[in-house]
């Protein structure tokens, strides 16, 4: 047996009888997996000792490359970026010209970004593949799942071109015609190359041009044209956008470009697909059907996220059905803010978040969160308040668009979001709000286990709830309850782990090979830069040791007596099964209250 030293108390493991089955430890981190290795005998010098640290996270030493580094063989030092794993609200950063190189992507990850958005509205497919490869490289370096979301552009509804290169000024009260004539427009008419808009519009419907800067009301309709009264005048120029807040258009949310991009996303293996221009539940069914047809053999199915940006999503029970059909929702406040009254958007945001929480689906709040940071190193107070409001509302994640993609301060924008998250989540009112709005548990064994785990964790002051999950169901149900401690989700599938990154409070971890068990050499167990887990038998003690390893790797525990509440399902390999709760100390399942048994 090797010597284990707990440097926080400067105490050594005292071995009175080498053959004894019980070892008394003051402050030693002695997982059973380490006790059963090939090494024997007590080291003769301090250089051979394995140094174990239970100092505070702030005192931990870590290498800049993300691996744990120490002056000796430090195997229990929490990562230097441990605070990175302690926030519950996730951060989604859009990549673009300002954040396309590896150095910046790594900086954004370290600053707090959990998910990276690949916007297929701009750039080539090959550029997106390069970005995805870089994301996977950073993920490998830090041994932590990072999700990639591919965002489809969706239909772009625009007017045609004008004879004047500078456009035309429309006056309030005048009549302006939108038609199918390909002739260039003037101040009386312009082409609208979308017959579906003309067909769906009725007298009294509103049409918005150029993000709502010009407002038209349909006053007459004929074969192939709409006569509109200008209610809010302004200048209109070539190819400006058209919004139809009162109409449901009989068009697919997927253009030919989107179909090509979706097929490419499935080929390169994005974790999430975001669908734009969702008007009704049938749009979600359409994208699912396309994924079924185009998913390469053996590929992992991506999760689908619906971007809510049309008023029609709130008609009847459409929102409830859309959430049920999706794996996640994005509150796309850009177009939503154009097509809905400004005073309605905050209420709709809360409605969407509440529905997602009720169904246990992750929800992202997006658009103009820190808009001024495109040009400024600090946000406005109103923007900081907007970010905080989304967090108080219970959003799973908040997103940056141009701030991280094309702004002057991408890293500072991500860091500012994390600062706001940390501040809000430390507010005593925040957790009381989360508790007060917790959905009623379903009458299922899994929900019963999760509710019990949350209560046990609160009672004993556990550092984390650990969920072993195949497809992510158990972790999602735990996230739905908004526990007071982090949720450590361990899955044998790296794709599941990446998809879970989107969910509130969930920090996934995965072995390098597809096993829940842990059979490794002594010096590899806590090599956080490259965790190695080989195939092992379905032994529950091995599962528990893996929970302790993962909690240490994330810096969620830093003392051998820190407690974890572990949930799992037997028999192993049964999706959605959660029927076991076990409380284990960070020292491993063979230890309790400073005493570790060696079999």
N, C-alpha and C positions, 0 to 999 in steps of 0.2 A: 504493500500500500504506500502511496505517495503522501507527502506532507502537504496539507492545505493551510494557507495562512490567511486569516482575515485581517487585513491591514488597518481597518478602521478602529479596531481595538488592540492592535498589535499583539493578538493572541494566537498561539499555534494550536492546532488540533493535538490534544494530548492522547497518546495511545499507551495505555498501561499494559494491555495484553493484546499482542498482535492477532491472536486467535479469537478474541472476544467478538461476539456478534453484535454488541452494542457499543457505539462510539459516542462519547460525550464531547460536545463541541460548544465553545463559547460563542463564536461568530464565524463559523466555517460554512462555506457554500459547498455542500458535498452531495450532488445528485447521484443517485444510484448508478446512472450510466457511467459515471466516472470511477465508481468504486469497483466496477467489474471489468476493468480493462487489463491489458496484458502486463502492465508494469507491476513490479513488486519491490518491496523493501522501502525503507525511508531514505530520502536523499541525504547525502552527506554534506552538502553545502547549500547555502541560500540560493546559489545560481540554479540549482535543480528544483527548487520549490516552485509550485504554481501559485502565483500571487493572486489573491482574491480581494476585491475591493467592495466595500459597502458604504463608501463615502457618498456624500450628496451629489446629485446630478451636476450641480454647478462646479464641483471640484473634479469631475471626471476628466481624464485626458483622452482626447480623440484625435485621430489623424485627419488631415484636411481632405483626404480622399474618401472619407466616410468609414473606413475600417477602423477598428479599435486599435490604438497604439499605446504602448506604455513602456516604461523603462525596462521592465522585465517581461515575463510571460504573463501579462495581465489578461485574464480570460473573463473577468466579471466586471469590467468597467463598462458603465452604460455609455452609449454613443454620445459624442459631444453635442449632437443635434437632438438630444432626447426631448427637449421642449417641443420639437417638431411633431412629436407623436401625441402631445397632450391636449391639443385643441380638438373640439368635436365637430365644428362646422368646417366643411372642406372648401378648398379653393380650386377654381378652374381658370386656367390662363390660356388665352388664345396666342398661338404662335404666328409670327409674321416677319416682315423685314427686320424689325428691331430685335427679334429673338429667334433667329434661325440657326445660329451657330451653337456648337456643343457647350461652349463656355457659358453662354447666357442661359441656355436651357438648364444646365446644372445649377446656376445661380438662382433661377426661378424656383427650382425644386427645393433648394436649401432655404429659400425665403418663405416657403410655405405652399407652393403649388402642388396639388395632389393629382390633378387631371390636366392634360394638355389638349386643347381644342385645335383640330386641323380644319380650317375653313376652306372648303372646296369651291367657294365662290371666287377665290383668287388663286392664281398660280397653277402649275401643272400637276398632274397626278404623280409624276416622278419626283417632284419636289416634296410632296406629302410622304412618299415612301422614304426619302432621305431623312425627313424629320422624325418619322416613326422609328427608323433605325437608331437615331440619336437618342430618342426617349428610352428605347430598350437598352441602350448602352449605359445610360445613367442609372436605370433600374438595376442592371447587373452590378454596377459599381457599388451601389448603396444597399443591395440586397433587400430592396423594398418595392412592392408592386406599385407601378405608376400606370394610370389608365390613359388611353388615347381615345378621344371622341372625334369621329368624322362627321362634319356638319354639312349636309346637303344644301345646295343653294335654293332650290324650289323655284316655282314660276315667278318671273319678273314681269309684271304688268306695266306697260309704259305707253305713252302717246307716241305718235310718229314725229316727223321733222317739220320744221317751219321754213318758209322761204327766207326769212331774216335769220342770219346766223346768231343774232343776239336774242332771238325770241320775240314774244309779243306781250304787251301789257293788257290784262283783262280788267275791265272796270266793273265795279259792283252794280248789279241790276241788269247788265247786258245779257243777251242770249248768245250762247256759244255752243256750236254743234260738234259732236264727236261722231265720226262716221268711218266707213270702210274704204273710202276713196284714197288711193295711194298718192294723190297729188299733195305737194307740200302745203302746209297750213299757213293761215294768216290770223288776224285778230277776230275772225268770224267762225273759223272751224279748224280742225286738225284731225288727222287720221287716228283712229283707235283700233289697232290691229288685233283686237280680241273680240270676236263676235259673241263669245260666251258672256262678256260683260253686258253687251247690248241686249242679249236675250234675257238675262237674269234681272236687269234693272227695270224698275217700275216707276211711274210718276210719283214724285215725292221722295224717292231714294236720294241719298247723298253720295257724291263722288268727291274724293280728295286727290288733289294733284300736288306733286312735289312735297311729299311728307306732310300734307295738310296745310301748306302755305296758301293754296288756292282751294276754295270750297265751292262746289257746284251742286245744284239741286235739279234733278230731272224734272222738266216741265212738259216734255212731249217726247213721243216715241214713234218711230216708223220703221219700215223695212230697211235694216242696215244702218240706222242712225239713232242718236239721242240728242234732243234739244235740251240744253241746260241753262238755268238762270244762275249767274255768278252771284253767290252770296257773300263771299270774301274774295276781293280782287287781289291781283298781284301779277308778277311777271312769270310767264311760263316759257320754257325753251325746249330744245330737242331732247327727246327720249326721257322725259321726266316720268317718275313713277305715278301709278294710279292705285288708289285704295278704294275698296268697295265695302264699307262697313255694314250696309244694309242688305247685301246680297250674298247668297251662297252660290258659288259658280260651279257649273257642271264641268269641272276640269280636274285632271289628276294632279296631286301634289308633286308628282315626279315627272320632270321634263326628260327628253332624250339624254341630255347632259347628266341629269341626276341618276338615270338608270345606268349609264356608263360609270359614273363615279361610285355608285353603290356596288356594282360588280367589282370594281377595283378595290374598294374598301374590304370586301369579303376576301379578296385574293391576298391582300397584304396583312389582314388580321387586326383591324381596329377592334377595340373593346366595346365601344358604343357607337350607334348611328343616330344622329339627330335629324328628324324629319321636319322640314319647314312647310309653311302654308297648310297646316292641318285645319280643316273646316268641320270635319265630322268623324265619327268612329270608323266609318268605312275606309277612310284614308290610311288608318293604322293597319287594317286588315290587308290593304293592298301592298304595303311595304313588307309585311310579314310573308305574304305569298311570294313576292319577288326574292326575298332572302331564301325561302324554301327551295326555289328553283335554282338559284345561282350560287348557293353555298358550296364551296369545294368539298369534295369527299374527305372526310376526316377532320375538317376544320371545325373550330369551336364557334358556336352561334353567338353573334354579338347581341348586346342588349339594345333595345330601341327606345329612343327618347323623343317624345312629341313636343314641339315648340308651340306653345299656346300664344297665338298672336292675332286670332280672329274672333270677333264677337259671337259668331255662330257656335263657338265651342261652349257657350254658356246657355244655349237654348235648351229647355227641358232638362233631360238627364244626360246630355251629350258629354259634359265634363266627366261625370262619373264613369261613363262607358269608355271614354278615351283613356282615363287613368288606368282602368282595369285592363285594357288591352296593351298598355305600354309597360316598360320596365322602369321608366322614369319620365319626368316632366321638366321642361324649361319654361320659366315665365319670361317670354321674349317681349320685354317692355318697349322695344323700339316700335314695331308695327302695332302692337297692342295699344301703345300710347297715342298712335296716330288715329286709329280707328275707333277708339273709345274716348270718352271725355276724360281730361286729365284728373279730375277729382274722383273718377271711378277706378282708376288704375290701382291705387293702394288697396281698395276694397277687393278688387278682383285678385290681386296678389295674395291677400289673406285667404280668399276663398279657395284658390288653387292649392296653396300650401296645406290648408286644413283637409282638403279632400285627399291629397297625397299622403298626409300623415294617417288619415283614417284607414287608407288601404295599404299602408306600409311601403309606399313607393318613394324613392328619393326625388327631391325637387330642387332645381337650381334657379336662383334669381339672377337675371342677366340684364345687361344694357345700361350704359352710362352711369355705372356705380361710382367710378372715380374719374369722370370724363376730363376734369381740368388737369389731371396728372399726365395727360398726353403732352402737355407743354410745361407743366409746373411740377416741381419736386414734392409739393404738398397739396392735399386736397382742400376743397372748401369745407366749411363746417357742415353745410347742408349735405354734401356728399358723404361725409363721415356718418352723419345721422341716418342717411338712406341705407348705408351698409349695415349699420347697427339695427335698424328697423327690420331688415330682412332676417337678421340673426334672431332677434326677439320674436319674430313671427314663427320661427321654427324651421327655416329653410335648412336643407341638408348641405347645400353648397352655394357659394356666390361666385360670380364669374367676372372676369375682365375681358374686354374685347380689344378695342384699339389701344387701350392703355398699355397692354403688354405686347400687342402685335406690331404697332407702328409708332408708339409714343417715345418720348425722349427718356423716360424713366421707368422702364418695364420692371426692373428689380425692385425699385422703391415702391411701385404700385402694389406688387404682391406682398412686400413686407408691410406696407400700410394696412392692407386688408387683414393680415395676420395680427397686427397690433390691435385693430378694432375687435377682431374675434376674441382675442385673449382678454381684452378689457371687458367686453360684454359678458363673456362666459364666467368671469370672476365676480360678476354682480350677483348678489344674493337673490335679487328679483328674477334673474334669468332662470335659475333652476326651479324656482317656485312656479314660474309661468309654464315651464316644460312639464312639471308634475301636474299642474292644474289642467293642462290640455291633453293629457295622455289618453289615447284611445282605449276603449273598453276591450279587454282581452277576448280573443275568440275562445270558444269552448273546445280547445284541442290540447292534447298532451304537451305539444311543443310550447304553446303559449303559457300553459301552467308552469312548465319548467323555467321558462324565461322570467316570468313574474316572480317565481320563488328565488331564482338566482339574483335578481335585482334586490330583493328584500334581504337576502343573506348578505350580499355585498355591503349594503348599507349598515346592517347590524354589526358585522365584524370588522368594518373598515377595510375591506379588501381593496387592493390596488387596481384590479381589473377583473372583468368577466371574460373568460376564454371560451369561445365557441368553436368546436370542430364541425366543419360543414363541407358538404360536397358541392352542392349547387348554389349555396348562399342563403337558403331559406331561413335557417336558424339565426344567422347573423342579422338578416333583415328584420326579423321579428324582434330581436333584441334591440336593434336601433329604433324601431317603432316605439318602444317603451321609454326611450330617452333616459337611460340609467345615469347615475351620478359619477360613474367611473368609466374609463375607456373599455371598448369592446375589442378584444383581440380575436380575430377570426383566422383560423388556420385551415387551409384547404390544400388537398393534394394537387389541385388543378390551378396552375398559374393564371389561367383565364378567369376563373371564378374570383380569385384573389383580386385581380385588376378591376373587375366589374364592381366588387364590393367597396373599392376605394371611394366611390361616389356617395356612400351612405354615411349619415351622421354618426359620429362617434366610433366608427368601425375602422380599425387599423389591421389590414390583412397581413398574413405572413404565410410563406409556403416553403416546404422542403424542396431541395433541388430535384429530387426524384419523387415519384408518385407514391409516397408512403407516409402514413401518419406516424410510423414508428421511428425510433432513433437508435441506430447502431453505428457508432463512429469511433474513431480513435480519440483518446483523451484530449489531445491538443487541438482537435478539430471541432469539438463540441461548441466552443465559444469563439471560434474564428468568425466574427460577425461580418467580415468582408466577403467571406465565401462559405456560407453554411452548407455542410455536406450531410445529407441524410440518405442512407442506403436502404434498400428493401429490408423490411423487418417483419416479423410475425405480428399478428393482430393482438398485441399485448397491451392491456389498458394502462399498465405502468409506463410503458413506452410512450403512450399518448400523453400521459401527464408530464413526463419528463420533457417532451417536446413543447408543452405549454410553458413550462418554466424557462426553457431555452429561449422561446420566442419573446416572452415577457422581458427577459433580461436584454435581449437584442434590441428591443425598442426603448429600453430605459424606463420601463413601467415599474420595475422593482429594482431596489438597490440594497436590500438587506435580506439575509437568509430567512428571516421570520416574516417578511411581507407575505400576505396571503392572496391567493387567487381563487376565484370561484369558476370551476371548469364545468361546462356542459358538453355532453356528447350523446351519441345514440348507438345503442347496441341492437342488433348486430351491426358492425361497421359496414359501410357501403350502402346503407339504406337512406336514400334521399329524404330529407325532411324529418328524419327521426331524431328526437331529442328526448331521452328518457332517463338520463343520469345527471346528477349534480355531485360534484366532489370539491371539497375545500382542500387546497394543498398549499404548503409554504413554498416560497421561492427556492428553498434549498432542495426541493424535490419530494416526490411522493413517499420516499423512505424515511423522511425526517419529520419531526414534530417537536416544537418547543426546544430546539437546540439539541435534540437527540436524533442521531441517524443510525438506522439499523443496516447492517451488512449481512446479506444472506449468504 
